[in-house]
Amino acid sequence: MKVTGVLGSPRSSGVSSTVARRFLEYAAKSGATTGTYNLAGMHYSGCRACERCKIDLKSCALKDDLTPLLRDIHDTDLLLLASPVYYGEVSGQFKTFFDRTFSYFESDFSCRIPAGKKAVIILAQANPDSSMFDDIFPRYKHWLEIYGFSRIELIRMCGVESIETDGTLEKECLAAEKLAEEMLES
């Protein structure tokens, strides 16, 4: 099984990235082939709405650090998406990346990536109120379903700010390992 991780935190040791790395480490130990993209260290730009991906290219016209990531998502079995919640939304880095997945649509809005993939979304927010920002997961889940993903799970952490203030995140990391085990088995 191929597992591709997309880390959307500007902090390489941030909460969402830390938990995502544990998921990926467990997957690798279980025999999966894993790859990780840390968006904060990549050079890319947002979708320019040129629509060349619909007209003549069948992929995004922009050639930058997202090019191999977009190709890997096409070929992956399990996609792990991780982001902190900033101002009621995923990070800017994550949103800019996700907008570029528009290139997966054909001109008739059918999807050109194979159906049946699995996904895990990891969201971490400092606000302890779980009713705040609970609209993020359903929106991204909706798009993944349109892309043909068959199983989409959430790991959501509320009231966590950083490793420094919240310790090792062992409980959250163990939950990530348990979900990795389930996702790899099913």
Rosetta constraint file for C-alpha pairs under 8 A:
AtomPair CA 1 CA 31 HARMONIC 7.75 0.50
AtomPair CA 1 CA 32 HARMONIC 4.98 0.50
AtomPair CA 1 CA 33 HARMONIC 6.20 0.50
AtomPair CA 1 CA 76 HARMONIC 7.85 0.50
AtomPair CA 1 CA 77 HARMONIC 6.09 0.50
AtomPair CA 1 CA 78 HARMONIC 7.70 0.50
AtomPair CA 1 CA 184 HARMONIC 7.57 0.50
AtomPair CA 2 CA 32 HARMONIC 5.74 0.50
AtomPair CA 2 CA 33 HARMONIC 4.78 0.50
AtomPair CA 2 CA 34 HARMONIC 5.89 0.50
AtomPair CA 2 CA 75 HARMONIC 7.89 0.50
AtomPair CA 2 CA 76 HARMONIC 5.14 0.50
AtomPair CA 2 CA 77 HARMONIC 5.22 0.50
AtomPair CA 2 CA 78 HARMONIC 6.43 0.50
AtomPair CA 3 CA 24 HARMONIC 7.52 0.50
AtomPair CA 3 CA 27 HARMONIC 7.56 0.50
AtomPair CA 3 CA 32 HARMONIC 6.64 0.50
AtomPair CA 3 CA 33 HARMONIC 6.09 0.50
AtomPair CA 3 CA 34 HARMONIC 4.74 0.50
AtomPair CA 3 CA 35 HARMONIC 6.49 0.50
AtomPair CA 3 CA 76 HARMONIC 5.91 0.50
AtomPair CA 3 CA 77 HARMONIC 6.03 0.50
AtomPair CA 3 CA 78 HARMONIC 4.74 0.50
AtomPair CA 3 CA 79 HARMONIC 5.88 0.50
AtomPair CA 3 CA 80 HARMONIC 7.25 0.50
AtomPair CA 4 CA 34 HARMONIC 5.72 0.50
AtomPair CA 4 CA 35 HARMONIC 4.90 0.50
AtomPair CA 4 CA 36 HARMONIC 5.92 0.50
AtomPair CA 4 CA 37 HARMONIC 7.86 0.50
AtomPair CA 4 CA 72 HARMONIC 7.18 0.50
AtomPair CA 4 CA 73 HARMONIC 6.86 0.50
AtomPair CA 4 CA 76 HARMONIC 6.25 0.50
AtomPair CA 4 CA 77 HARMONIC 7.99 0.50
AtomPair CA 4 CA 78 HARMONIC 6.40 0.50
AtomPair CA 4 CA 79 HARMONIC 5.05 0.50
AtomPair CA 4 CA 80 HARMONIC 6.02 0.50
AtomPair CA 5 CA 20 HARMONIC 7.40 0.50
AtomPair CA 5 CA 24 HARMONIC 7.18 0.50
AtomPair CA 5 CA 34 HARMONIC 7.53 0.50
AtomPair CA 5 CA 35 HARMONIC 6.08 0.50
AtomPair CA 5 CA 36 HARMONIC 4.57 0.50
AtomPair CA 5 CA 37 HARMONIC 6.09 0.50
AtomPair CA 5 CA 79 HARMONIC 6.06 0.50
AtomPair CA 5 CA 80 HARMONIC 4.51 0.50
AtomPair CA 5 CA 81 HARMONIC 6.04 0.50
AtomPair CA 5 CA 82 HARMONIC 7.76 0.50
AtomPair CA 6 CA 36 HARMONIC 6.01 0.50
AtomPair CA 6 CA 37 HARMONIC 4.93 0.50
AtomPair CA 6 CA 38 HARMONIC 6.18 0.50
AtomPair CA 6 CA 39 HARMONIC 7.02 0.50
AtomPair CA 6 CA 79 HARMONIC 7.77 0.50
AtomPair CA 6 CA 80 HARMONIC 6.07 0.50
AtomPair CA 6 CA 81 HARMONIC 4.96 0.50
AtomPair CA 6 CA 82 HARMONIC 6.18 0.50
AtomPair CA 7 CA 16 HARMONIC 7.60 0.50
AtomPair CA 7 CA 17 HARMONIC 5.77 0.50
AtomPair CA 7 CA 20 HARMONIC 7.45 0.50
AtomPair CA 7 CA 36 HARMONIC 7.40 0.50
AtomPair CA 7 CA 37 HARMONIC 6.08 0.50
AtomPair CA 7 CA 38 HARMONIC 4.78 0.50
AtomPair CA 7 CA 39 HARMONIC 5.92 0.50
AtomPair CA 7 CA 40 HARMONIC 7.95 0.50
AtomPair CA 7 CA 81 HARMONIC 6.38 0.50
AtomPair CA 7 CA 82 HARMONIC 5.03 0.50
AtomPair CA 7 CA 83 HARMONIC 6.38 0.50
AtomPair CA 7 CA 94 HARMONIC 7.81 0.50
AtomPair CA 8 CA 17 HARMONIC 7.60 0.50
AtomPair CA 8 CA 38 HARMONIC 6.62 0.50
AtomPair CA 8 CA 39 HARMONIC 5.47 0.50
AtomPair CA 8 CA 40 HARMONIC 6.83 0.50
AtomPair CA 8 CA 81 HARMONIC 7.52 0.50
AtomPair CA 8 CA 82 HARMONIC 5.64 0.50
AtomPair CA 8 CA 83 HARMONIC 4.57 0.50
AtomPair CA 8 CA 84 HARMONIC 7.18 0.50
AtomPair CA 8 CA 90 HARMONIC 7.93 0.50
AtomPair CA 8 CA 91 HARMONIC 6.36 0.50
AtomPair CA 8 CA 93 HARMONIC 5.86 0.50
AtomPair CA 8 CA 94 HARMONIC 4.76 0.50
AtomPair CA 9 CA 14 HARMONIC 6.55 0.50
AtomPair CA 9 CA 16 HARMONIC 6.94 0.50
AtomPair CA 9 CA 17 HARMONIC 6.51 0.50
AtomPair CA 9 CA 38 HARMONIC 7.77 0.50
AtomPair CA 9 CA 39 HARMONIC 7.30 0.50
AtomPair CA 9 CA 40 HARMONIC 6.59 0.50
AtomPair CA 9 CA 82 HARMONIC 7.42 0.50
AtomPair CA 9 CA 83 HARMONIC 5.37 0.50
AtomPair CA 9 CA 84 HARMONIC 5.91 0.50
AtomPair CA 9 CA 91 HARMONIC 6.61 0.50
AtomPair CA 9 CA 93 HARMONIC 7.41 0.50
AtomPair CA 9 CA 94 HARMONIC 7.68 0.50
AtomPair CA 10 CA 14 HARMONIC 7.79 0.50
AtomPair CA 10 CA 39 HARMONIC 7.55 0.50
AtomPair CA 10 CA 40 HARMONIC 4.94 0.50
AtomPair CA 10 CA 91 HARMONIC 7.93 0.50
AtomPair CA 10 CA 93 HARMONIC 7.54 0.50
AtomPair CA 11 CA 17 HARMONIC 7.76 0.50
AtomPair CA 11 CA 40 HARMONIC 7.45 0.50
AtomPair CA 12 CA 17 HARMONIC 6.37 0.50
AtomPair CA 12 CA 18 HARMONIC 7.93 0.50
AtomPair CA 12 CA 38 HARMONIC 7.51 0.50
AtomPair CA 12 CA 40 HARMONIC 7.71 0.50
AtomPair CA 13 CA 17 HARMONIC 6.12 0.50
AtomPair CA 13 CA 18 HARMONIC 5.84 0.50
AtomPair CA 13 CA 163 HARMONIC 7.70 0.50
AtomPair CA 14 CA 18 HARMONIC 6.00 0.50
AtomPair CA 14 CA 162 HARMONIC 6.10 0.50
AtomPair CA 14 CA 163 HARMONIC 6.86 0.50
AtomPair CA 15 CA 19 HARMONIC 6.32 0.50
AtomPair CA 15 CA 84 HARMONIC 7.48 0.50
AtomPair CA 15 CA 124 HARMONIC 6.51 0.50
AtomPair CA 15 CA 160 HARMONIC 7.46 0.50
AtomPair CA 15 CA 161 HARMONIC 7.17 0.50
AtomPair CA 15 CA 162 HARMONIC 5.72 0.50
AtomPair CA 15 CA 163 HARMONIC 6.32 0.50
AtomPair CA 15 CA 169 HARMONIC 7.86 0.50
AtomPair CA 16 CA 20 HARMONIC 6.07 0.50
AtomPair CA 16 CA 82 HARMONIC 5.59 0.50
AtomPair CA 16 CA 83 HARMONIC 5.66 0.50
AtomPair CA 16 CA 84 HARMONIC 5.92 0.50
AtomPair CA 16 CA 122 HARMONIC 6.23 0.50
AtomPair CA 16 CA 123 HARMONIC 6.23 0.50
AtomPair CA 16 CA 124 HARMONIC 5.58 0.50
AtomPair CA 17 CA 21 HARMONIC 6.02 0.50
AtomPair CA 17 CA 82 HARMONIC 6.46 0.50
AtomPair CA 17 CA 83 HARMONIC 7.41 0.50
AtomPair CA 18 CA 22 HARMONIC 6.50 0.50
AtomPair CA 18 CA 173 HARMONIC 7.89 0.50
AtomPair CA 19 CA 23 HARMONIC 6.45 0.50
AtomPair CA 19 CA 122 HARMONIC 7.88 0.50
AtomPair CA 19 CA 169 HARMONIC 7.67 0.50
AtomPair CA 19 CA 172 HARMONIC 6.67 0.50
AtomPair CA 19 CA 173 HARMONIC 5.17 0.50
AtomPair CA 19 CA 176 HARMONIC 6.56 0.50
AtomPair CA 20 CA 24 HARMONIC 6.27 0.50
AtomPair CA 20 CA 80 HARMONIC 7.36 0.50
AtomPair CA 20 CA 81 HARMONIC 7.97 0.50
AtomPair CA 20 CA 82 HARMONIC 6.44 0.50
AtomPair CA 20 CA 122 HARMONIC 7.09 0.50
AtomPair CA 20 CA 176 HARMONIC 7.37 0.50
AtomPair CA 21 CA 25 HARMONIC 5.97 0.50
AtomPair CA 22 CA 26 HARMONIC 6.12 0.50
AtomPair CA 22 CA 173 HARMONIC 5.97 0.50
AtomPair CA 22 CA 176 HARMONIC 6.76 0.50
AtomPair CA 22 CA 177 HARMONIC 6.63 0.50
AtomPair CA 23 CA 27 HARMONIC 6.25 0.50
AtomPair CA 23 CA 173 HARMONIC 7.33 0.50
AtomPair CA 23 CA 176 HARMONIC 5.17 0.50
AtomPair CA 23 CA 177 HARMONIC 5.22 0.50
AtomPair CA 23 CA 179 HARMONIC 7.90 0.50
AtomPair CA 23 CA 180 HARMONIC 5.81 0.50
AtomPair CA 24 CA 28 HARMONIC 6.15 0.50
AtomPair CA 24 CA 34 HARMONIC 6.62 0.50
AtomPair CA 24 CA 180 HARMONIC 7.86 0.50
AtomPair CA 25 CA 29 HARMONIC 6.19 0.50
AtomPair CA 26 CA 30 HARMONIC 6.17 0.50
AtomPair CA 26 CA 177 HARMONIC 5.87 0.50
AtomPair CA 26 CA 180 HARMONIC 6.83 0.50
AtomPair CA 26 CA 181 HARMONIC 7.71 0.50
AtomPair CA 27 CA 31 HARMONIC 6.55 0.50
AtomPair CA 27 CA 32 HARMONIC 5.37 0.50
AtomPair CA 27 CA 33 HARMONIC 7.76 0.50
AtomPair CA 27 CA 34 HARMONIC 7.29 0.50
AtomPair CA 27 CA 177 HARMONIC 7.99 0.50
AtomPair CA 27 CA 180 HARMONIC 6.21 0.50
AtomPair CA 27 CA 181 HARMONIC 7.33 0.50
AtomPair CA 27 CA 184 HARMONIC 7.39 0.50
AtomPair CA 28 CA 32 HARMONIC 4.81 0.50
AtomPair CA 28 CA 33 HARMONIC 6.05 0.50
AtomPair CA 28 CA 34 HARMONIC 6.09 0.50
AtomPair CA 30 CA 181 HARMONIC 8.00 0.50
AtomPair CA 37 CA 69 HARMONIC 7.17 0.50
AtomPair CA 38 CA 42 HARMONIC 6.86 0.50
AtomPair CA 39 CA 93 HARMONIC 6.26 0.50
AtomPair CA 39 CA 94 HARMONIC 7.17 0.50
AtomPair CA 39 CA 97 HARMONIC 7.97 0.50
AtomPair CA 40 CA 93 HARMONIC 6.74 0.50
AtomPair CA 42 CA 65 HARMONIC 5.80 0.50
AtomPair CA 42 CA 66 HARMONIC 7.75 0.50
AtomPair CA 43 CA 64 HARMONIC 6.59 0.50
AtomPair CA 43 CA 65 HARMONIC 5.51 0.50
AtomPair CA 43 CA 66 HARMONIC 7.84 0.50
AtomPair CA 44 CA 64 HARMONIC 5.47 0.50
AtomPair CA 44 CA 65 HARMONIC 5.66 0.50
AtomPair CA 44 CA 66 HARMONIC 6.26 0.50
AtomPair CA 45 CA 64 HARMONIC 7.92 0.50
AtomPair CA 45 CA 96 HARMONIC 7.04 0.50
AtomPair CA 46 CA 96 HARMONIC 5.08 0.50
AtomPair CA 46 CA 97 HARMONIC 6.89 0.50
AtomPair CA 46 CA 99 HARMONIC 6.80 0.50
AtomPair CA 46 CA 100 HARMONIC 6.46 0.50
AtomPair CA 47 CA 96 HARMONIC 7.45 0.50
AtomPair CA 47 CA 99 HARMONIC 6.11 0.50
AtomPair CA 47 CA 100 HARMONIC 5.21 0.50
AtomPair CA 47 CA 102 HARMONIC 8.00 0.50
AtomPair CA 51 CA 55 HARMONIC 6.45 0.50
AtomPair CA 52 CA 56 HARMONIC 5.71 0.50
AtomPair CA 52 CA 57 HARMONIC 5.91 0.50
AtomPair CA 52 CA 58 HARMONIC 7.74 0.50
AtomPair CA 52 CA 59 HARMONIC 7.94 0.50
AtomPair CA 52 CA 60 HARMONIC 7.17 0.50
AtomPair CA 52 CA 61 HARMONIC 6.14 0.50
AtomPair CA 53 CA 57 HARMONIC 4.98 0.50
AtomPair CA 53 CA 58 HARMONIC 4.83 0.50
AtomPair CA 53 CA 59 HARMONIC 4.83 0.50
AtomPair CA 53 CA 60 HARMONIC 5.11 0.50
AtomPair CA 53 CA 61 HARMONIC 6.26 0.50
AtomPair CA 53 CA 103 HARMONIC 5.37 0.50
AtomPair CA 53 CA 104 HARMONIC 7.95 0.50
AtomPair CA 53 CA 105 HARMONIC 7.94 0.50
AtomPair CA 53 CA 106 HARMONIC 7.67 0.50
AtomPair CA 54 CA 58 HARMONIC 6.16 0.50
AtomPair CA 54 CA 59 HARMONIC 7.90 0.50
AtomPair CA 54 CA 103 HARMONIC 7.29 0.50
AtomPair CA 54 CA 105 HARMONIC 7.09 0.50
AtomPair CA 54 CA 106 HARMONIC 5.41 0.50
AtomPair CA 54 CA 107 HARMONIC 4.78 0.50
AtomPair CA 55 CA 107 HARMONIC 7.05 0.50
AtomPair CA 57 CA 61 HARMONIC 6.87 0.50
AtomPair CA 58 CA 103 HARMONIC 7.37 0.50
AtomPair CA 58 CA 104 HARMONIC 7.85 0.50
AtomPair CA 58 CA 106 HARMONIC 7.40 0.50
AtomPair CA 59 CA 103 HARMONIC 5.56 0.50
AtomPair CA 59 CA 104 HARMONIC 6.95 0.50
AtomPair CA 60 CA 67 HARMONIC 7.58 0.50
AtomPair CA 60 CA 100 HARMONIC 7.36 0.50
AtomPair CA 60 CA 103 HARMONIC 5.25 0.50
AtomPair CA 62 CA 67 HARMONIC 7.56 0.50
AtomPair CA 63 CA 67 HARMONIC 5.78 0.50
AtomPair CA 65 CA 69 HARMONIC 7.46 0.50
AtomPair CA 66 CA 70 HARMONIC 6.00 0.50
AtomPair CA 66 CA 97 HARMONIC 7.37 0.50
AtomPair CA 67 CA 71 HARMONIC 6.38 0.50
AtomPair CA 68 CA 72 HARMONIC 6.05 0.50
AtomPair CA 69 CA 73 HARMONIC 6.21 0.50
AtomPair CA 70 CA 74 HARMONIC 6.55 0.50
AtomPair CA 70 CA 101 HARMONIC 7.12 0.50
AtomPair CA 71 CA 75 HARMONIC 6.67 0.50
AtomPair CA 72 CA 76 HARMONIC 5.88 0.50
AtomPair CA 73 CA 79 HARMONIC 6.95 0.50
AtomPair CA 74 CA 113 HARMONIC 5.35 0.50
AtomPair CA 74 CA 114 HARMONIC 7.01 0.50
AtomPair CA 76 CA 117 HARMONIC 7.44 0.50
AtomPair CA 77 CA 117 HARMONIC 5.13 0.50
AtomPair CA 77 CA 118 HARMONIC 6.28 0.50
AtomPair CA 78 CA 117 HARMONIC 5.88 0.50
AtomPair CA 78 CA 118 HARMONIC 4.62 0.50
AtomPair CA 78 CA 119 HARMONIC 5.35 0.50
AtomPair CA 78 CA 120 HARMONIC 7.71 0.50
AtomPair CA 79 CA 117 HARMONIC 7.65 0.50
AtomPair CA 79 CA 118 HARMONIC 6.26 0.50
AtomPair CA 79 CA 119 HARMONIC 4.56 0.50
AtomPair CA 79 CA 120 HARMONIC 6.35 0.50
AtomPair CA 80 CA 119 HARMONIC 5.69 0.50
AtomPair CA 80 CA 120 HARMONIC 4.84 0.50
AtomPair CA 80 CA 121 HARMONIC 6.01 0.50
AtomPair CA 80 CA 122 HARMONIC 7.63 0.50
AtomPair CA 81 CA 119 HARMONIC 7.49 0.50
AtomPair CA 81 CA 120 HARMONIC 6.15 0.50
AtomPair CA 81 CA 121 HARMONIC 4.74 0.50
AtomPair CA 81 CA 122 HARMONIC 6.10 0.50
AtomPair CA 82 CA 121 HARMONIC 5.75 0.50
AtomPair CA 82 CA 122 HARMONIC 4.45 0.50
AtomPair CA 82 CA 123 HARMONIC 6.00 0.50
AtomPair CA 83 CA 90 HARMONIC 5.75 0.50
AtomPair CA 83 CA 91 HARMONIC 6.16 0.50
AtomPair CA 83 CA 94 HARMONIC 6.75 0.50
AtomPair CA 83 CA 122 HARMONIC 6.31 0.50
AtomPair CA 83 CA 123 HARMONIC 5.27 0.50
AtomPair CA 83 CA 124 HARMONIC 6.67 0.50
AtomPair CA 84 CA 90 HARMONIC 6.00 0.50
AtomPair CA 84 CA 91 HARMONIC 6.09 0.50
AtomPair CA 84 CA 123 HARMONIC 5.52 0.50
AtomPair CA 84 CA 124 HARMONIC 4.68 0.50
AtomPair CA 84 CA 125 HARMONIC 5.94 0.50
AtomPair CA 85 CA 89 HARMONIC 5.28 0.50
AtomPair CA 85 CA 90 HARMONIC 4.82 0.50
AtomPair CA 85 CA 91 HARMONIC 6.21 0.50
AtomPair CA 85 CA 123 HARMONIC 6.53 0.50
AtomPair CA 85 CA 124 HARMONIC 5.92 0.50
AtomPair CA 85 CA 125 HARMONIC 5.05 0.50
AtomPair CA 85 CA 126 HARMONIC 7.88 0.50
AtomPair CA 86 CA 90 HARMONIC 6.02 0.50
AtomPair CA 86 CA 91 HARMONIC 5.79 0.50
AtomPair CA 86 CA 125 HARMONIC 7.53 0.50
AtomPair CA 88 CA 132 HARMONIC 7.79 0.50
AtomPair CA 88 CA 133 HARMONIC 5.43 0.50
AtomPair CA 88 CA 136 HARMONIC 7.91 0.50
AtomPair CA 89 CA 133 HARMONIC 7.28 0.50
AtomPair CA 89 CA 136 HARMONIC 6.54 0.50
AtomPair CA 90 CA 94 HARMONIC 6.23 0.50
AtomPair CA 90 CA 95 HARMONIC 6.32 0.50
AtomPair CA 90 CA 123 HARMONIC 7.90 0.50
AtomPair CA 90 CA 136 HARMONIC 7.57 0.50
AtomPair CA 91 CA 95 HARMONIC 6.26 0.50
AtomPair CA 92 CA 96 HARMONIC 6.05 0.50
AtomPair CA 93 CA 97 HARMONIC 6.33 0.50
AtomPair CA 94 CA 98 HARMONIC 6.08 0.50
AtomPair CA 95 CA 99 HARMONIC 6.11 0.50
AtomPair CA 96 CA 100 HARMONIC 6.77 0.50
AtomPair CA 97 CA 101 HARMONIC 7.16 0.50
AtomPair CA 98 CA 102 HARMONIC 7.76 0.50
AtomPair CA 104 CA 111 HARMONIC 5.74 0.50
AtomPair CA 104 CA 112 HARMONIC 5.48 0.50
AtomPair CA 104 CA 113 HARMONIC 6.37 0.50
AtomPair CA 104 CA 147 HARMONIC 7.74 0.50
AtomPair CA 105 CA 109 HARMONIC 4.94 0.50
AtomPair CA 105 CA 110 HARMONIC 5.64 0.50
AtomPair CA 105 CA 111 HARMONIC 4.60 0.50
AtomPair CA 105 CA 112 HARMONIC 5.96 0.50
AtomPair CA 106 CA 110 HARMONIC 5.37 0.50
AtomPair CA 106 CA 111 HARMONIC 5.94 0.50
AtomPair CA 106 CA 112 HARMONIC 6.35 0.50
AtomPair CA 111 CA 146 HARMONIC 7.66 0.50
AtomPair CA 111 CA 147 HARMONIC 5.77 0.50
AtomPair CA 111 CA 148 HARMONIC 7.55 0.50
AtomPair CA 113 CA 147 HARMONIC 7.07 0.50
AtomPair CA 113 CA 148 HARMONIC 7.84 0.50
AtomPair CA 114 CA 148 HARMONIC 7.16 0.50
AtomPair CA 115 CA 147 HARMONIC 7.00 0.50
AtomPair CA 115 CA 148 HARMONIC 4.30 0.50
AtomPair CA 115 CA 149 HARMONIC 5.85 0.50
AtomPair CA 115 CA 150 HARMONIC 7.30 0.50
AtomPair CA 116 CA 148 HARMONIC 5.94 0.50
AtomPair CA 116 CA 149 HARMONIC 5.11 0.50
AtomPair CA 116 CA 150 HARMONIC 4.87 0.50
AtomPair CA 116 CA 151 HARMONIC 7.79 0.50
AtomPair CA 117 CA 148 HARMONIC 7.03 0.50
AtomPair CA 117 CA 149 HARMONIC 4.60 0.50
AtomPair CA 117 CA 150 HARMONIC 5.81 0.50
AtomPair CA 117 CA 151 HARMONIC 7.11 0.50
AtomPair CA 118 CA 149 HARMONIC 5.55 0.50
AtomPair CA 118 CA 150 HARMONIC 5.87 0.50
AtomPair CA 118 CA 151 HARMONIC 4.83 0.50
AtomPair CA 118 CA 152 HARMONIC 5.86 0.50
AtomPair CA 118 CA 183 HARMONIC 7.64 0.50
AtomPair CA 119 CA 149 HARMONIC 7.00 0.50
AtomPair CA 119 CA 151 HARMONIC 6.28 0.50
AtomPair CA 119 CA 152 HARMONIC 4.66 0.50
AtomPair CA 119 CA 153 HARMONIC 6.36 0.50
AtomPair CA 120 CA 152 HARMONIC 5.61 0.50
AtomPair CA 120 CA 153 HARMONIC 4.74 0.50
AtomPair CA 120 CA 154 HARMONIC 5.68 0.50
AtomPair CA 120 CA 155 HARMONIC 7.35 0.50
AtomPair CA 121 CA 137 HARMONIC 7.50 0.50
AtomPair CA 121 CA 152 HARMONIC 7.50 0.50
AtomPair CA 121 CA 153 HARMONIC 6.28 0.50
AtomPair CA 121 CA 154 HARMONIC 4.93 0.50
AtomPair CA 121 CA 155 HARMONIC 6.25 0.50
AtomPair CA 122 CA 154 HARMONIC 5.94 0.50
AtomPair CA 122 CA 155 HARMONIC 4.72 0.50
AtomPair CA 122 CA 156 HARMONIC 5.81 0.50
AtomPair CA 122 CA 157 HARMONIC 8.00 0.50
AtomPair CA 123 CA 154 HARMONIC 7.73 0.50
AtomPair CA 123 CA 155 HARMONIC 6.40 0.50
AtomPair CA 123 CA 156 HARMONIC 4.88 0.50
AtomPair CA 123 CA 157 HARMONIC 6.24 0.50
AtomPair CA 124 CA 156 HARMONIC 5.94 0.50
AtomPair CA 124 CA 157 HARMONIC 4.68 0.50
AtomPair CA 124 CA 158 HARMONIC 6.12 0.50
AtomPair CA 124 CA 160 HARMONIC 6.77 0.50
AtomPair CA 124 CA 161 HARMONIC 7.96 0.50
AtomPair CA 125 CA 157 HARMONIC 6.20 0.50
AtomPair CA 125 CA 158 HARMONIC 5.03 0.50
AtomPair CA 125 CA 159 HARMONIC 6.07 0.50
AtomPair CA 125 CA 160 HARMONIC 6.03 0.50
AtomPair CA 125 CA 161 HARMONIC 6.82 0.50
AtomPair CA 126 CA 158 HARMONIC 5.97 0.50
AtomPair CA 126 CA 159 HARMONIC 4.39 0.50
AtomPair CA 126 CA 160 HARMONIC 4.70 0.50
AtomPair CA 126 CA 161 HARMONIC 4.73 0.50
AtomPair CA 127 CA 132 HARMONIC 7.51 0.50
AtomPair CA 127 CA 158 HARMONIC 5.90 0.50
AtomPair CA 127 CA 159 HARMONIC 4.85 0.50
AtomPair CA 127 CA 160 HARMONIC 7.42 0.50
AtomPair CA 128 CA 158 HARMONIC 4.69 0.50
AtomPair CA 128 CA 159 HARMONIC 3.66 0.50
AtomPair CA 128 CA 160 HARMONIC 7.42 0.50
AtomPair CA 129 CA 158 HARMONIC 6.71 0.50
AtomPair CA 129 CA 159 HARMONIC 7.31 0.50
AtomPair CA 130 CA 134 HARMONIC 6.65 0.50
AtomPair CA 130 CA 158 HARMONIC 6.09 0.50
AtomPair CA 134 CA 138 HARMONIC 7.85 0.50
AtomPair CA 135 CA 139 HARMONIC 6.56 0.50
AtomPair CA 136 CA 140 HARMONIC 6.58 0.50
AtomPair CA 137 CA 141 HARMONIC 5.86 0.50
AtomPair CA 137 CA 154 HARMONIC 7.35 0.50
AtomPair CA 138 CA 142 HARMONIC 5.96 0.50
AtomPair CA 139 CA 143 HARMONIC 6.69 0.50
AtomPair CA 140 CA 144 HARMONIC 6.28 0.50
AtomPair CA 141 CA 145 HARMONIC 6.11 0.50
AtomPair CA 141 CA 152 HARMONIC 6.62 0.50
AtomPair CA 142 CA 146 HARMONIC 6.34 0.50
AtomPair CA 143 CA 147 HARMONIC 6.28 0.50
AtomPair CA 144 CA 148 HARMONIC 6.44 0.50
AtomPair CA 144 CA 149 HARMONIC 5.51 0.50
AtomPair CA 144 CA 152 HARMONIC 7.81 0.50
AtomPair CA 145 CA 149 HARMONIC 5.01 0.50
AtomPair CA 145 CA 150 HARMONIC 6.76 0.50
AtomPair CA 155 CA 176 HARMONIC 7.26 0.50
AtomPair CA 157 CA 172 HARMONIC 7.72 0.50
AtomPair CA 160 CA 165 HARMONIC 7.84 0.50
AtomPair CA 160 CA 166 HARMONIC 6.18 0.50
AtomPair CA 161 CA 165 HARMONIC 6.60 0.50
AtomPair CA 161 CA 166 HARMONIC 6.80 0.50
AtomPair CA 162 CA 166 HARMONIC 5.83 0.50
AtomPair CA 162 CA 167 HARMONIC 7.89 0.50
AtomPair CA 163 CA 167 HARMONIC 5.15 0.50
AtomPair CA 163 CA 168 HARMONIC 6.01 0.50
AtomPair CA 163 CA 169 HARMONIC 7.04 0.50
AtomPair CA 169 CA 173 HARMONIC 6.07 0.50
AtomPair CA 170 CA 174 HARMONIC 6.03 0.50
AtomPair CA 171 CA 175 HARMONIC 6.33 0.50
AtomPair CA 172 CA 176 HARMONIC 6.29 0.50
AtomPair CA 173 CA 177 HARMONIC 6.28 0.50
AtomPair CA 174 CA 178 HARMONIC 6.18 0.50
AtomPair CA 175 CA 179 HARMONIC 6.20 0.50
AtomPair CA 176 CA 180 HARMONIC 6.06 0.50
AtomPair CA 177 CA 181 HARMONIC 6.21 0.50
AtomPair CA 178 CA 182 HARMONIC 6.40 0.50
AtomPair CA 179 CA 183 HARMONIC 6.03 0.50
AtomPair CA 180 CA 184 HARMONIC 6.00 0.50
AtomPair CA 181 CA 185 HARMONIC 6.24 0.50
AtomPair CA 182 CA 186 HARMONIC 6.24 0.50
